[in-house]
Amino acid sequence: MDIDTLLQALIQLQQSGQKIPQRDEILEYLNPINIQKLKKVQNQLRRIQTLTFSATKHRRVYKTKKQFDGRKGYLQGLLFERMIQVVFEDSQIFELQPRVQTAACEIDFFIHVLPPYNQLFPTIGSHQRIFGEAKCHAVGAKSEWVNTHVGKMTGNGTRLGMLFTFHKPGCAPSEFRTAVKDHFRSQPPTEIIPWGPSLVDELVKGVPFLRLVIKQHNLAYMGTTALIL
């Protein structure tokens, strides 16, 4: 997957004869994002993550730290889901379907690729959708998240997925990168595009979502230390 392929396919779809805009303009048109809305949810999620239990402050509402942590985790999950929704809600190319129960398992969300853009994703499968998984934890990304997600994908007949994570930003751990790369190189290949808080920072700066997706796809295939989350 590369930007030139994406651009060429889009140019072929143009019927109006209008001048083709610059590359980032094309990518932003395909998946525009409300930056202010995204930044607001990002800040809310970060604030929730920094909260710690205090017997003095929280005892009236939460009898135990366990109750506090449960509520905190629930709110983190809601905000993380909302963040993902903001990324896709104005898209011209994708349609998000959250919390799907299939015969094989529960999926956090499907990302449907709308025609005619489905031709840009050859590994998408006959259902024309990308399998999405969301992990919002204090710990860094784990290889078991990749393997579990691939298992769900295999059981539902697709070979392209996205793994959204929210934790401390930084380089993807070695075992995580290896797991992703190994699945890319398996036969048939199963492709996981990893996503993390560092990429949300890039979106807030105005970098087009599709440019980052393409970059992450290529870095994931190579298993390089340049893969960030």
C-alpha positions as CSV (number, residue, x, y, z in Angstrom):
1,M,0.0,0.0,0.0
2,D,1.5,3.4,-1.0
3,I,0.3,6.9,-1.6
4,D,1.0,6.8,-5.3
5,T,-1.3,3.8,-5.7
6,L,-4.0,5.6,-3.7
7,L,-3.6,8.7,-5.8
8,Q,-3.7,6.8,-9.1
9,A,-6.8,5.0,-8.1
10,L,-8.5,8.2,-7.1
11,I,-7.5,9.9,-10.3
12,Q,-9.0,7.1,-12.3
13,L,-12.2,7.6,-10.4
14,Q,-12.4,11.3,-11.2
15,Q,-15.2,11.9,-13.7
16,S,-15.6,15.7,-13.4
17,G,-12.4,16.7,-15.2
18,Q,-11.5,19.1,-12.5
19,K,-7.9,19.8,-11.5
20,I,-6.5,17.1,-9.2
21,P,-5.6,18.8,-5.8
22,Q,-2.3,18.3,-4.0
23,R,-1.6,15.0,-2.3
24,D,-2.5,16.0,1.3
25,E,-5.6,17.7,0.1
26,I,-6.8,14.4,-1.5
27,L,-6.0,12.4,1.6
28,E,-7.7,15.0,3.8
29,Y,-10.8,14.9,1.6
30,L,-11.1,11.2,1.8
31,N,-10.9,11.1,5.6
32,P,-11.4,14.6,7.1
33,I,-11.2,14.9,10.9
34,N,-12.5,17.5,13.3
35,I,-9.2,18.4,15.0
36,Q,-10.8,20.4,17.8
37,K,-13.1,17.6,18.7
38,L,-10.3,15.0,18.6
39,K,-8.1,17.2,20.8
40,K,-10.9,17.6,23.3
41,V,-11.4,13.9,23.7
42,Q,-7.7,13.2,23.7
43,N,-7.3,15.7,26.6
44,Q,-10.2,14.2,28.5
45,L,-8.7,10.7,28.2
46,R,-5.3,11.8,29.3
47,R,-6.8,13.5,32.4
48,I,-8.7,10.3,33.3
49,Q,-5.5,8.2,32.9
50,T,-3.6,10.4,35.4
51,L,-6.2,10.1,38.2
52,T,-5.2,8.0,41.2
53,F,-7.3,6.9,44.2
54,S,-7.2,9.0,47.3
55,A,-9.0,7.8,50.4
56,T,-9.4,11.4,51.5
57,K,-10.8,12.7,48.3
58,H,-12.8,9.7,47.0
59,R,-14.0,7.8,50.0
60,R,-17.4,9.4,49.9
61,V,-18.1,8.1,46.3
62,Y,-15.9,4.9,46.2
63,K,-15.6,2.6,49.2
64,T,-12.6,0.9,47.8
65,K,-9.7,1.5,45.3
66,K,-11.1,-1.4,43.3
67,Q,-14.4,0.5,42.8
68,F,-12.5,3.6,41.8
69,D,-10.3,1.7,39.3
70,G,-13.4,0.0,37.8
71,R,-15.1,3.3,37.2
72,K,-11.9,4.8,35.9
73,G,-11.4,1.9,33.4
74,Y,-15.1,2.3,32.3
75,L,-14.6,6.0,31.6
76,Q,-11.3,5.4,29.8
77,G,-13.0,2.8,27.5
78,L,-15.9,5.2,26.7
79,L,-13.5,8.0,25.8
80,F,-11.2,5.8,23.8
81,E,-14.2,4.5,21.8
82,R,-15.3,8.1,21.2
83,M,-11.8,9.1,20.0
84,I,-11.9,6.3,17.4
85,Q,-15.4,7.4,16.3
86,V,-14.1,11.0,15.8
87,V,-11.4,9.7,13.5
88,F,-13.9,8.0,11.2
89,E,-17.2,9.9,11.6
90,D,-16.7,12.3,8.6
91,S,-14.8,9.9,6.4
92,Q,-15.6,9.5,2.7
93,I,-13.9,6.2,2.4
94,F,-14.7,4.4,5.7
95,E,-17.8,3.7,7.8
96,L,-17.4,2.6,11.4
97,Q,-19.6,-0.1,12.9
98,P,-18.9,-0.5,16.7
99,R,-19.4,-3.5,18.9
100,V,-20.2,-6.3,16.5
101,Q,-21.2,-9.8,17.6
102,T,-20.4,-12.5,15.0
103,A,-20.9,-16.2,15.1
104,A,-17.3,-16.7,16.1
105,C,-16.5,-13.8,18.5
106,E,-17.2,-10.2,19.5
107,I,-15.5,-7.5,17.5
108,D,-14.7,-4.1,18.9
109,F,-15.6,-2.5,15.6
110,F,-15.7,-3.1,11.8
111,I,-14.3,-0.5,9.5
112,H,-16.3,-0.9,6.3
113,V,-14.5,0.3,3.2
114,L,-17.0,2.0,0.9
115,P,-17.0,1.4,-2.8
116,P,-15.3,2.3,-5.1
117,Y,-12.4,2.7,-2.7
118,N,-12.4,-1.0,-1.6
119,Q,-10.2,-1.7,-4.6
120,L,-7.4,0.0,-2.7
121,F,-7.3,-2.8,-0.1
122,P,-6.6,-6.1,-1.8
123,T,-6.4,-8.0,1.5
124,I,-9.7,-6.8,2.8
125,G,-11.7,-10.0,2.0
126,S,-15.1,-10.5,0.5
127,H,-16.9,-8.7,3.3
128,Q,-15.2,-5.4,2.4
129,R,-14.3,-4.5,6.0
130,I,-11.3,-4.1,8.2
131,F,-11.4,-5.7,11.6
132,G,-10.7,-3.2,14.5
133,E,-9.6,-3.9,18.0
134,A,-9.2,-1.3,20.8
135,K,-6.8,-1.6,23.8
136,C,-6.7,1.1,26.4
137,H,-4.3,0.1,29.2
138,A,-1.6,1.6,31.3
139,V,0.8,-1.1,30.1
140,G,2.5,-0.9,26.7
141,A,1.5,-2.9,23.6
142,K,1.7,-6.7,23.9
143,S,2.3,-9.4,21.3
144,E,-0.7,-11.3,22.7
145,W,-3.0,-8.5,21.6
146,V,-1.8,-9.0,18.0
147,N,-2.2,-12.8,18.1
148,T,-5.6,-12.6,19.7
149,H,-6.7,-10.1,17.1
150,V,-5.4,-12.2,14.2
151,G,-7.3,-15.2,15.6
152,K,-10.5,-13.2,15.5
153,M,-9.8,-12.1,11.9
154,T,-8.9,-15.6,10.7
155,G,-12.2,-16.9,12.2
156,N,-14.2,-14.3,10.3
157,G,-12.4,-14.6,6.9
158,T,-10.5,-11.3,6.7
159,R,-6.8,-10.6,6.5
160,L,-6.6,-6.8,7.2
161,G,-7.0,-5.4,10.7
162,M,-6.3,-2.3,12.7
163,L,-5.2,-2.4,16.3
164,F,-5.8,0.8,18.2
165,T,-3.9,1.2,21.5
166,F,-3.8,4.0,24.1
167,H,-1.0,3.9,26.6
168,K,2.3,5.7,27.2
169,P,3.5,6.8,23.7
170,G,6.8,5.6,22.2
171,C,8.4,3.0,20.0
172,A,6.6,-0.3,19.6
173,P,8.1,-3.1,21.9
174,S,10.3,-5.6,20.1
175,E,8.0,-8.6,20.7
176,F,5.0,-6.6,19.5
177,R,6.8,-5.6,16.2
178,T,7.9,-9.2,15.7
179,A,4.4,-10.6,16.1
180,V,3.0,-8.1,13.6
181,K,5.8,-8.7,11.1
182,D,5.5,-12.5,11.4
183,H,1.8,-12.3,10.6
184,F,2.5,-10.0,7.6
185,R,4.9,-12.6,6.3
186,S,2.8,-15.7,6.9
187,Q,1.0,-17.6,4.1
188,P,-1.5,-16.3,3.5
189,P,-0.5,-13.0,5.1
190,T,-2.6,-11.4,7.8
191,E,-1.9,-7.6,8.0
192,I,-2.3,-5.7,11.2
193,I,-1.9,-1.9,11.1
194,P,-1.0,-0.7,14.7
195,W,-2.2,2.6,16.0
196,G,-1.2,4.4,19.2
197,P,-1.2,7.8,21.0
198,S,1.8,9.1,19.1
199,L,-0.3,8.9,15.9
200,V,-3.2,10.8,17.6
201,D,-0.7,13.6,18.3
202,E,0.2,13.6,14.6
203,L,-3.5,13.9,13.7
204,V,-3.9,16.8,16.1
205,K,-1.0,18.5,14.3
206,G,-2.9,18.1,11.0
207,V,-1.2,15.1,9.4
208,P,-3.7,13.3,7.2
209,F,-5.0,10.0,8.7
210,L,-4.5,8.1,5.5
211,R,-0.9,9.2,5.2
212,L,-0.3,7.8,8.7
213,V,-2.1,4.6,8.0
214,I,0.0,4.0,4.9
215,K,3.2,4.8,6.9
216,Q,2.2,2.4,9.7
217,H,1.3,-0.3,7.3
218,N,4.7,-0.2,5.7
219,L,6.6,0.0,9.0
220,A,4.6,-2.9,10.4
221,Y,5.5,-5.0,7.4
222,M,9.2,-4.3,7.9
223,G,9.1,-4.7,11.7
224,T,11.4,-1.7,12.1
225,T,12.2,0.1,15.3
226,A,10.7,3.2,13.5
227,L,7.2,1.8,14.2
228,I,5.7,4.0,16.9
229,L,2.6,3.8,19.0
